[in-house]
Amino acid sequence: MKFEIDTLGVIHSPYKEKFAIPRQPGLVRSATARLELLPPYNQADAVRGLEQFSHLWLSFVFHQTMEQGWHPTVRPPRLGGNERVGVFATRSTFRPNPLGLSVVPLLGITLEKGGVWLELGAVDLLDGTPVVDIKPYLPYADSLPHARGGFAPEPPRDLLSVRFHPEAEAALARRRDLPALRTFLSEVLAQDPRPAYKKGKPDDKEYGVRLYDMNVRFRIHEPECEITAIESL
Amino acid sequence: MKFEIDTLGVIHSPYKEKFAIPRQPGLVRSATARLELLPPYNQADAVRGLEQFSHLWLSFVFHQTMEQGWHPTVRPPRLGGNERVGVFATRSTFRPNPLGLSVVPLLGITLEKGGVWLELGAVDLLDGTPVVDIKPYLPYADSLPHARGGFAPEPPRDLLSVRFHPEAEAALARRRDLPALRTFLSEVLAQDPRPAYKKGKPDDKEYGVRLYDMNVRFRIHEPECEITAIESL
């Protein structure tokens, strides 16, 4: 049996491509995002009382990878990318229904020109992600600190230390409109966004990732990441 | 933008009708349920490694109420049923996309005759519920014990004390196939499943609810509930 679901809202976030998005929403805390409700769901009534909750569940669609379909097994990066586990034992995007789930901090609600915007703390969502449900986080029902977390019992460790090349420092200084930019880039790149097969080996490649309206270039020599340049797009 | 999602599996639970279903999955702990994966998703591969996790997130469809559409505001039972809040500030079934979300204990995985069944602890799901996604519960990302829980900061209190009329006792004794039945019925009815407008007033009505293959009859004189009869259907 099939069901049709509609887009209720769309995410506006600094992540302009899938590469370098943290694997869970709480891992990069310095980026904020906005959820714009779309007509006919952009009614102040529909979010009345939501401000009483500190966190929300967002159900969303993996819109950029859904065309690729699903696989019964996937290789989670947490297992080094060379062990296969069942797709339902992971939060991989390559699932039968392209539904994602994230808990995000709710910082506020903005009503403007008939529009409704939810101001969100750190998200792990691509810019433009279609949101299909919003629910309050209920700590008495949803918080299970003693649940057994399988192959992902803790946040990823072995973070890289991030430094900025003088040219990147100069670019940072020019972006006074984004005061948390240094922290944000440091948190994103500390997680080592490279594919698992690249890790633990010499790597001279310069990578680039689109964040906000920038192309951020970097090189990784573990345990260090150097941001070599920040270019405007 | 609209998306089509497919049913991956179906719930087999004691709850044969919406009335008396607990409002969150952990509130009635004695009932177990099963999730049957449907072709082509009933592959042992697709759940490989899932047994390492103690809890799952199930995304499901509110199939019995979806025809009724959505309302921008609803009256949550937690507020006595006479205060309106936005639908997105609740887990009400009357939402734009009829998607539900429950965290449930995973007790085991059964592979039989090419079928895959997930053995679940307490659920709050109607028998026959279509499941559209299964994800592992990740305590490091999902457990936020200090989140602010709005108008539902704690589990519902003011539970009723439940007693069994001798006729109901006799029926219980005949159901040796369901050894946890007494506890299950006590937990379900202790929550006072009546509509909010009935509460706090004299109420002589006899109610009936279908649980398993039974019609369970009861009367409520707060703070007591008497199970008057348990009839086979």
Interface residues (C-beta under 8 A of the other chain):
Chain A: M1 K2 F3 E4 I5 D6 T7 L8 Q24 P25 G26 Y41 Q43 D45 A46 V47 R48 G49 L50 Q52 F53 S54 H55 W57 S59 V61 M66 P72 T73 R84 V85 G86 V87 F88 A89 T90 R91 R95 P96 N97 P98 L99 L101 V103 P130 V132 D133 I134 K135 P136 Y137 L138 P139 Y140 A141 D142 S143 L144 P145 H146 A147 R148 G149 G150 F151 A152 P153 E154 P155
Chain B: M1 K2 F3 E4 I5 D6 T7 L8 Q24 P25 G26 Y41 Q43 D45 A46 V47 R48 G49 L50 Q52 F53 S54 H55 W57 S59 V61 M66 P72 T73 R84 V85 G86 V87 F88 A89 T90 R91 R95 P96 N97 P98 L99 L101 V103 P130 V132 D133 I134 K135 P136 Y137 L138 P139 Y140 A141 D142 S143 L144 P145 H146 A147 R148 G149 G150 F151 A152 P153 E154 P155
